[in-house]
Amino acid sequence: MRWGNSPQEHRNDSSARSSELYAAAAVAAGQLPVVWLVGWIGEQSGDTYGRGFNSMGMACVLVFAPLVLPVLGLIHALVQSLPAGCLAGLVVARARGPRWAWQLACSALIGVGWAALTTVLWDWPFISTALLFAAFGILPALAMAYVRRRPRWGFWGVWFRSGLASVVLFVLVGVGGALAGSAGLIKGYEPPVLSAGQLTGVWRGDDGAVLRLHPDGRAEFTELPTETDMDDWAAGQAFALCDGTGTWSLKREDGNWDRGGVAVRLDGGCGQDTYWVIGGTEQDPELFVLFGDPDAGDLRILKPQRPL
């Protein structure tokens, strides 16, 4: 790669900015499907929590993706790629080095800034978010440098090439993921096998649910989601929040699950007996229930209060 600073970079600045903007937007939009597919393949190697393949959701994605992706690509170009290009132009005027290298550095810097903002506003993990934003800005930054050096591609030419490359990469990643899975290179998820002693203790959910499992088989709970009867389920009430007491026992499988879990039997008239499936890992176990439709149900997760 021999992109540097050349007289071509001094052409009409307005035209240059427009070319760089749609190049960055096209590349950002084109890489989104591939990034999503990689993430989806990674999720399949983890716990899916009993969710099935949402064919209706996938159909909606395929229909609306051509409309949504360009908008998302443009937003990314406006908030990261284009500001990085402007900042790189200021740096190049005062420092040595090729513009494309400075543009990559500035894009990563702006990505770190957006990661810090998301950490403050929504408590996203800073390091992983910063790395993701920085990585997501690499190809758009290189595309901007390329069209600055070789402006012969028009608006539709850039979008066509980006779309074509996106489709090819999407197919290659999909086929590669399928082959890797069938060859055993991508390991499937194995839930932890916990003893009754490991399950004893206090389990809490992010929504305020508390489940106390006593060694003698007694259970106490507060705002615990529980199964409802068929009439309530048909009326749209997939679960009921219950306070009270009951009993619990460790099961190695259930009628709907071939995985171990905790069968909680409730005293009183609130809710129905509920099977909390064991998930997570040996180090960070979880109990979960997927209420309602398996394709789009309401997932509730309990995590142990340390120490157990």
BELDADA-V424916 format. One record per pair of residues at least 6 apart in sequence whose ideal C-beta (glycine too) atoms are under 7 Angstrom apart, sorted by sequence separation. I is the first residue (numbers start at 1). J is the second residue. If there is no record, write none. Layout:
I,J ; I,J
//
This chain:
118,124 ; 147,153 ; 180,186 ; 204,210 ; 213,219 ; 253,259 ; 280,286 ; 291,297 ; 292,298 ; 92,99 ; 119,126 ; 212,219 ; 254,261 ; 266,273 ; 278,285 ; 279,286 ; 290,297 ; 291,298 ; 202,210 ; 203,211 ; 211,219 ; 212,220 ; 252,260 ; 265,273 ; 228,237 ; 251,260 ; 264,273 ; 278,287 ; 279,288 ; 290,299 ; 291,300 ; 92,102 ; 116,126 ; 119,129 ; 202,212 ; 211,221 ; 228,238 ; 250,260 ; 251,261 ; 263,273 ; 264,274 ; 277,287 ; 88,99 ; 91,102 ; 115,126 ; 118,129 ; 210,221 ; 228,239 ; 276,287 ; 277,288 ; 288,299 ; 289,300 ; 201,213 ; 210,222 ; 227,239 ; 228,240 ; 250,262 ; 251,263 ; 263,275 ; 264,276 ; 276,288 ; 277,289 ; 288,300 ; 200,213 ; 210,223 ; 211,224 ; 226,239 ; 276,289 ; 288,301 ; 88,102 ; 115,129 ; 199,213 ; 200,214 ; 209,223 ; 225,239 ; 226,240 ; 248,262 ; 249,263 ; 261,275 ; 262,276 ; 88,103 ; 91,106 ; 115,130 ; 200,215 ; 208,223 ; 209,224 ; 248,263 ; 261,276 ; 274,289 ; 286,301 ; 287,302 ; 209,225 ; 225,241 ; 226,242 ; 248,264 ; 261,277 ; 286,302 ; 224,241 ; 261,278 ; 286,303 ; 85,103 ; 88,106 ; 112,130 ; 115,133 ; 223,241 ; 224,242 ; 246,264 ; 247,265 ; 257,275 ; 259,277 ; 260,278 ; 84,103 ; 87,106 ; 111,130 ; 114,133 ; 246,265 ; 259,278 ; 285,304 ; 223,243 ; 246,266 ; 257,277 ; 221,242 ; 222,243 ; 246,267 ; 254,275 ; 84,106 ; 111,133 ; 112,134 ; 221,243 ; 244,266 ; 245,267 ; 84,107 ; 111,134 ; 221,244 ; 244,267 ; 242,266 ; 244,268 ; 220,245 ; 262,287 ; 81,107 ; 84,110 ; 108,134 ; 111,137 ; 219,245 ; 244,270 ; 276,302 ; 80,107 ; 83,110 ; 218,245 ; 219,246 ; 219,247 ; 242,270 ; 108,137 ; 218,247 ; 219,248 ; 242,271 ; 80,110 ; 107,137 ; 217,247 ; 240,270 ; 80,111 ; 217,248 ; 240,271 ; 33,65 ; 217,249 ; 80,114 ; 104,138 ; 107,141 ; 213,248 ; 32,69 ; 104,141 ; 103,141 ; 29,69 ; 32,72 ; 226,266 ; 29,70 ; 103,144 ; 100,142 ; 103,145 ; 29,72 ; 228,271 ; 229,272 ; 29,73 ; 227,271 ; 228,272 ; 25,70 ; 28,73 ; 100,145 ; 219,264 ; 226,271 ; 227,272 ; 99,145 ; 226,272 ; 227,273 ; 26,73 ; 227,274 ; 25,73 ; 28,76 ; 226,274 ; 25,74 ; 28,77 ; 213,262 ; 199,250 ; 25,77 ; 239,291 ; 24,77 ; 28,81 ; 84,137 ; 238,291 ; 196,250 ; 238,292 ; 21,77 ; 81,137 ; 24,81 ; 80,137 ; 84,141 ; 24,82 ; 81,140 ; 85,144 ; 238,297 ; 239,298 ; 81,141 ; 238,298 ; 21,82 ; 20,82 ; 77,140 ; 81,144 ; 199,262 ; 76,140 ; 225,289 ; 20,85 ; 194,260 ; 225,291 ; 193,260 ; 191,259 ; 225,300 ; 194,278 ; 203,287 ; 192,278 ; 5,92 ; 191,278 ; 191,279 ; 192,280 ; 192,281 ; 9,99 ; 192,282 ; 194,285 ; 209,300 ; 211,302 ; 5,98 ; 192,285 ; 209,302 ; 4,98 ; 5,99 ; 3,98 ; 205,300 ; 205,301 ; 3,100 ; 205,302 ; 204,302 ; 203,302 ; 204,303 ; 203,303 ; 203,304 ; 204,305 ; 203,305 ; 201,304 ; 202,305 ; 201,305 ; 201,308 ; 31,139 ; 200,308 ; 198,308 ; 27,139 ; 28,140 ; 27,140 ; 24,140 ; 27,143 ; 24,143 ; 23,143 ; 24,144 ; 23,144 ; 20,144 ; 23,147 ; 20,147 ; 19,147 ; 20,148 ; 16,148 ; 19,151 ; 26,158 ; 30,162 ; 34,166 ; 22,155 ; 26,159 ; 29,162 ; 30,163 ; 33,166 ; 37,170 ; 23,158 ; 27,162 ; 30,165 ; 31,166 ; 34,169 ; 38,173 ; 22,158 ; 26,162 ; 30,166 ; 34,170 ; 37,173 ; 41,177 ; 33,170 ; 37,174 ; 9,148 ; 34,173 ; 8,149 ; 45,186 ; 3,145 ; 45,187 ; 47,189 ; 6,149 ; 45,188 ; 46,189 ; 45,189 ; 47,191 ; 3,149 ; 49,279 ; 47,279 ; 49,288 ; 51,290 ; 50,290 ; 49,290 ; 54,295 ; 52,294 ; 54,296 ; 51,294 ; 52,295 ; 50,294 ; 51,295 ; 49,299
//
